[in-house]
Amino acid sequence: MRFEVDGMRPMDLDLTYVPYLEQLIAGRPVPTHLEDVAVRRARVAEARRSLVVSPPEDVLIETMEIRDGGHTIPIRVYRPRSQAQDQMLPAIVYFHGGGWMYGSAEQSDPMSVAYCRSVGAVVVSPDYRLSPEHPFPAGFDDCYRTLCWVAAEAPSLRVDPSRLAVTGESSGGNLAAACAIEARDRGGPSLSLQVLNYPALDVAFDTASYRENAEAPVLSAVEMRYFWDAYLPDGLDTSDPRALPLRASSLGGLAPAHIVVAEYDPLRDDGIAYAARLEADGTPVSLTHARRLPHGFMRALAMSSDVRDIVDNIADAFQRAFRPDGQ
């Protein structure tokens, strides 16, 4: 469907996605970078609460806490209600998106529930600290700490530590990629897969996708710069792959990757470049181009047939990675 908004280049969008995008645009009184952070957090949280449906009958959701010195990381744990008491399931550590500034594990319940159902896995999602109050590395530290905690607490969580994966969207994709690199560099948990959905991986704002999608409706180039500015502290070593995974000196020896990029997204070329680097460095990688969709499309899972197809493909990637032979 041809979709046009004043100031934006026309987009040929998935017809079933358009109603979601229209709702999203109507619900944004001002661009993200012009709205007070606290006001927007409260508004988005309220809007998402209004969309909450009854708790799923087939998925058990628990809230827990990880104590990390004097700091506590709230987490949500999702498991199939059909899991037997002595059954050890694979685990997916899921990092929500929101530009490192917004969102929460609870607000991303639909994706965690979808992964739990479609993969048959236990999903653990942390409420990591957000910028600008807590710039890098606070959020990253919380995410990596959660990954290590899941591996260490595998018996009590009833998960198989040999079948462990990370995933996230946008800034969450950044955190997932960074955790995979950190696990390699620090001898941390062994990962079966990293699934990176339209990830933010570098601060190269001159790519073709940034230029073509500078005024994209879900995420503009200006908004992405705003998120990066809030997340990265002044004086940061820009070669630090925990913040900028594309700057890593090597992407060899990492967990296999499944990367999804969106056609109408400033971040599209981040994911494409990362896939090329992984392949060049000998890390298995698959790349999916989500045609006819913009950044953030996973939130339209309940409405868009194109999104459902992509999520089904992601579930297949998890299931293959969790098989003993990886096939």
N, C-alpha and C positions, 0 to 999 in steps of 0.2 A: 504494500500500500504506500502510495506517495504521501509523505507526511511533511508539512511545511509550517514553520513558525517564523514570525518576523525576526530578522537578524540571524537566522540559522540557515545553513545550506540544506536543500531538500534531501530527505532520506527515504529510501525504499525499505520500509519496515515490515516485519512480520505482522500481518493483519491482526492476529490474536494478541499481539503485544500492545498495540496502539491504545486500547482502553486504559491499561495500566499507566502508560506514559502520560496520557491526558490527565489522569487523576494526580499523578506526581507533579506535573507542571502547575496544575490548579492549586495544589497544596503548598506551593513555595511562594510566599509573599514577596521575598527579595532573594537575590542570589546568595548562596551560602557564605561567601566571603564578606558580605555586607551585613550579615545578621549577627547579633550578639550571641556568643557561644552558649551561655546558660539558657537564653531564651529559646534558641533552636533546639537544644537538647531536650528541654521540657516539652516543646511543641511536638517534636518527632516522637518522643516516648508516648505522649498522649495519643497521637494519631495511630501509632502501632498497637497501643492497648485497645483501641476501638475496633481493631481488626481481629483481635484474638478470638479464636473459636474454642470450643470445649477441648480440654486436654485429650490427647489421643488415647484411645483405649488400649492400643497395642504397644505403646511406648511408655516406659516408666521414666519420669524426670525427677532427679534428685538434686538438691543444692548442697554444696559442701564448701569447705575452705581449705586452702593450703597455707600453712604457716611458714613464712620465709624470714627467719630472724624476727624482727619487730614488725614485719609487714605481713598482711593477710591478703591472699588472692582468692576472691570468691569464684567458684566454678559451678557449672551445671553439667550433670552427667545424665546421658540418655542411654537407655538399654532396652532391648526388646523384652516385653513382658513374658515372652515364651522361653527366655533363657533359663535353662535348667541350673540348679544350684551348683552342680559340679561341672558346668560347661564353661570353657574358656573361649571367649570370642575375640576377634580382632578388634583393635582400637584405632579410632581416628581422633586426632587432636585438631579441633576446628577453631580458627581465629576469625572473629567477625571483622567486617569492614567498617568504613566510616571515616576515612582520612586520618586515622589515629586520634581523632577528636570526638567522634560521635559513636553511637551504637552501644550495644551490650550483648551479652550472651543470650539473655531473655528475648531481646528484640529480634534475634536471629534464630529463634526456636524453629521456624519452618524448615530452614536448611539442615539444622542438626537432626530434626525428626526425619527429614527425607533421607539423609545419609544412613541413619539408624535403621530405617525400614528397608531401604533398597539394597543395602550392603549386608545387613544382618550383623552390624558392628556396634560396639559401645562407643559413643561419641562423648568427648570431654571438651568443654568450651569455657575458657577463662574470661573473667571480666578484668582484663589487663588495664593498667593505668593509662589515662588518656592525656594527650597534650591539649592545650599549651601548658597546663598546670604541671604536667609530668612529661617533659620532652625526652627524646631518645637519650639513654637506652632503657628508660623505665619500662615502657610497654614491652619492648623486646625481652628484657630480663624476666618479666612475668610470664611471657609465653614460653621461653626456654625452660624456665623453672617448672612450668606446668608439664611440659613434655617429659622432663626428667622424672617428675613425680609420678606420672602415669606409668613409666617403665619400672620405677622402684616399687610402686604399690600394686603392681600387676596382680599378684595373688588375691589381695583383698578386693580389688576392683573386678575380679573374675575376667581378666583379659590376658591374652597371649602376647608376651612382650616381643616375640619373634614376628608378630604380625601387627606392626605399628606404622601409622602414616600420619602426615600432617596435611592440612589444607586451609584455604582461606580465599576471600575475594578482595581485590583491590589492595588496600593497606594490609588486610589480613593475608593476602597472597604474598606481600612483601615479608611479613612476619614468618610465614611458613617457609619461604625460601631461605630467609636468614637463619631460622632454626635448623634447617637441614645442613647448611654450611657449618654452623656452630657445632652440631653433633659430630660432623666429620672431623673438624679441627680439634675438638676437645675429647674425642673418644667417647662421645655421648651415646644415647640410645641408637640402635640400629634401626633404620627406617626401610620399610618395604616400598614406599611411594611418597611423592610430594605432588599434590594437585594444586596448581596455581591458576586461579580464575581471574582474568584481566588484572594481573598484578602490577603494582607500582614498584619499579626496580632501580630507577636511576633518576637523576635530575637533569637529563638531557632534554631540554625543552624545544630543541630545533629539529626534531624528527618530523617526517612526513605526516605521521598521525597527529602530532600536536598541531601542525599547521592546518591540516584538513579539518580537524575537529575542534578548532579553537573555541567555537561557540556551540558545541554540542549540548543537548538539552539536559542530560543527567549530570555530566561532569565537563566543565569547560577547562580550557588551559589555565585561565586565571585562577579558578578554584583549586586546581591541582597544585599550582605554585603556592597558594595560600596554605594548603595542607602541609606541604613540604616545609615551608617557612616556620610553621608552628611546631613541627615534629623535630627538626634538626637544630640543635643548639649552635650558637655562634662558635666558630673555631673548631668545629668537628673535622676530624680527619676524614676527608671525602673518599679515601681508599678503604674505609671500614666496611666490609661486606655485611656486617650485622645491620647496617643502616641502608646501604646501597649494594644489594647483592650482585648487580651487573659489574661492579668495580672489583669483584674478587679476582685475585691473580690467577686462580685456576678454579674451574668448575668440574674437575675430574674427581672420581671417587665418591660422588654424591649418590643419594637415593635416586632411582629412576623417577622421571618427572612426566606429568601429564599437564599440559598448559592449554588454557582456553583464552583466546583473545576475541574482542568484539570489533565489528567493522567500524562503528561510529564511536570511537573512543580515543581520546588523546594518548592513552596508555597502550594502544594496540602494538606499537613497535617495540615497547619494552619487552613484552612477552615473546615477540618474534625474535628479537635479538638474543634474548636469554636462551631460547630453544636452540638457536644456531651455535651459541657458545657451549652449551651443554653437549651438543652433538660433536662439535670439534674437539672437545676435551674428553670424549669417550664415555659420557654418561647417557644411558638410554633415555630417549625423550619422544613423546608424541605431542603434536601440536594441532589443535582444533581451531578453525576460524569460524566464529559465530557470525555468519552473514545475516544482514537485515536486522541487527540488534545493536543497541548502544551499551555503554558502560552501565554496570549495576543491574543487568537484566535478570540475574538469578532471583531477584525478589518478585519477579512476575511468574514464578514457577506454577502457581495455581491457575494462571490465566492463559499463558502462552504455550502453544503446541511446540514451537521451535525450542523454547527453553526446556520443556519436558524431555525432548529428544536429547538435548545436550546433557541434562542431568542423568538420563538413562545411560548415556555413553560414559559419563564419569563413574557411575556406579559399576559399570562393567570393568573399567580400569582398576578400581579398587578390588573388585572380586578376583580379577586375574592376578593382581599383585599379592593377594592374600592366600592364593593357592600354594601348596608346597613346591610345585615346580615353576610357579610364576607365570604359567601359560593359561 
